[in-house]
Each structure stands twice: as structure tokens, then as C-alpha cells.
């Protein structure tokens, strides 16, 4: 690893260090320099062979520490002011064009979850129980998601009906599914309840 020193020349820069130590290394991911031509094509200008890590030279380390402390202090002191607006017709409160797009984009993301619940309207409970028995004649085990898709009913409404009519399987081969309670299974074998 080679070490170089760089010195700033020109205008006065306050407490900014003038001399820097530059540590050169070659062990980094290969990189290239690209540019765009006037025709809009991307062109490789060259490969980067050396990496330089720059740090204030030892003689400037105290000034650099002072500069860092000043920056931190400035960032902590917020100089916000409250201003009363005389012309309060809302023109100062209008969002910028980019903000409107972001708000619409966020609403679109959230919309599908809300619309799927609002589209579903409850059917009559007796009618729903008949539909549920018919579904369980077709197939003995159903997941909640499958039942919601089949019936197009609100999730909580379905859960209330399932609580009365079914058993939830916590384990076994049918884990995560509902099946009719034994008393309803017997009733559906021969006649509808």
C-alpha cells in the first residue's frame, strides 16, 4: 500500500484542512468510468486501477476535529420559524406536483385491500348456512381463503358461521382447514339440515 499527500491550494477555506494523506490500494471490486456521447450512447472511458482513501493529514487533525464538531452543532440547532400568512386563500398550502403523484401512487397500493372487503356484502345467515353445507358436500375440508373466494362473503362473517358449523384442524394432514362438526356430517349424508 502506497501513501501520498495532497495539498489544497487557492482560496482560504476556513478550518477545512489543507493537507490530506491518501492511502492507495488495489484490492477492490474492478470499476470503469463511463460517459455519454452527444448521440446518447454509453461509452467506456477507462478502467479504475487504484483506489485512494483520503483523510486529513496528521498536522491538520485538530482543525478537522473542530470542523466536525461545528458541523454537528449546526445540524442540531434548528432555526425554524413560525410565520403567519396574511393571504390565507390556500395557494401557499398547495402540494408540489411530485407530492401529488406520490400520494396517488400510495393510494393505489392500498386500494386493493380495501376494495376487496367493501365489495363483499353479507347474505342472509340461513342462506349462507345452506351454501356452506353444499360446499362441504362437494369437498370435506376447506381453508378460510378458499371459502372466502367461493362465497364472496366478508371474512369475519364467515368466521362466525364456521365457528358454529365447523371444526378447525390445528394439526394432522388437514392442518389449517375447516370441516363440518360430526352432527352436521350425519345430517348432510342423507338429507339437508
SEVOPA-216137 format. One record per residue (C-alpha): residue in one letter; x negated, y, z negated. Coordinates in steps of 0.5 Angstrom, whole numbers, plus 2048, in hexadecimal, padded with zeros to 3 digits. Each point is the difference from the previous one (the first is absolute). Layout:
<sites>
aXYZ ...
</sites>
This chain:
<sites>
x800800800 x7FD807802 x8018067FC x801807804 x8018077FD x805805804 x8008087FE x805804802 x7FE807803 x804806801 x8068047FD x8008007F8 x8057FA7FD x8008027F9 x7FF7FA7FC x8007FB805 x7FA7FC800 x7FB802806 x7FB7F9800 x8037F9801 x7FD7F97FF x8027FC806 x8007F87FF x7FF7FD807 x8037F9800 x8017FB806 x8047FB7FC x808802802 x8057FE805 x7FE802807 x803806803 x801804806 x801807802 x806801805 x802807804 x806801804 x7FF803807 x804805804 x8047FB803 x8027FD7FA x7FB7FA800 x7FD7FD7FA x7F8800801 x7FB7FC7FB x7FB8067FF x7FB7FB7FC x7FF7FC7FA x7FE8027F9 x7FA7FC7FE x7FE8047F9 x8058027FA x7FE8067FC x8038007F9 x7FF8087FE x7FF8027F8 x7FE8077FD x7F88007FF x7FE7FF7F9 x7FE8077FF x807802802 x8037FB7FC x8028057FA x803805805 x8047FA803 x8037FE7FA x8028077FE x803801807 x8047F97FF x8038037F9 x802806803 x8047FC806 x8037FC7FA x8028067FC x803804806 x8047FA802 x8037FF7F9 x802808800 x807800804 x801807802 x8077FF802 x8058067FF x808800800 x803806805 x807802800 x802800807 x805806802 x8027FE806 x8047F97FE x8037FE806 x7FC7F9800 x7FC802806 x7FA7FF7FB x8027F97FE x8017FD807 x7FB7FA800 x7FB800806 x8017FB806 x7FC7FB7FD x8037FF7FA x8077FF803 x7FD7FA805 x7FD7FD7F9 x8078017FD x8047FD805 x7FB7FA801 x8007FE7F9 x808800800 x8007FC806 x7FB7FB7FC x8058007FA x807800804 x8007F8802 x8007FE7F9 x8068057FE x8047FF806 x8007F87FF x8038017FA x805805802 x8037FC806 x8027FB7FB x8078007FD x8037FC7FB x8057FB803 x8067FD7FB x7FD7FC7FB x8057FA801 x7FE800808 x7F88007FE x8017FA7FC x8037FC806 x7FB803804 x7FB7FD7FB x8037F9800 x800800807 x7F8802801 x7FF7FA7FA x8047FB804 x7FB802806 x7FA8007FC x7FF7FE7F9 x7FA8047FE x7FF808802 x7FC8057FE x8028077FE x7FE803806 x8037FB805 x8078017FC x7FF808801 x7FF7FF807 x8057FB801 x8068047FC x7FD807801 x8028027F9 x7FC8047FB x7FB7FC7FC x8038027F9 x8077FE802 x7FD7F9803 x7FC7FF7FA x8078017FB x8037FB805 x7FA7FB800 x8008007F8 x8077FE800 x8007FA805 x7F87FE801 x7FA7FE7FC x7FA803802 x7FA7FB801 x7FA8027FC x7FB7FA802 x8007FA804 x8017FF807 x805805801 x7FD8057FC x802807801 x8077FE803 x8078007FD x8057FA800 x8077FF7FE x8027FE7F9 x8027F97FF x8078017FF x800804807 x7FD7FB804 x8057FB7FE x805805802 x7FD801807 x7FF7F9801 x8087FE801 x804807800 x7FE807800 x8018037F9 
</sites>
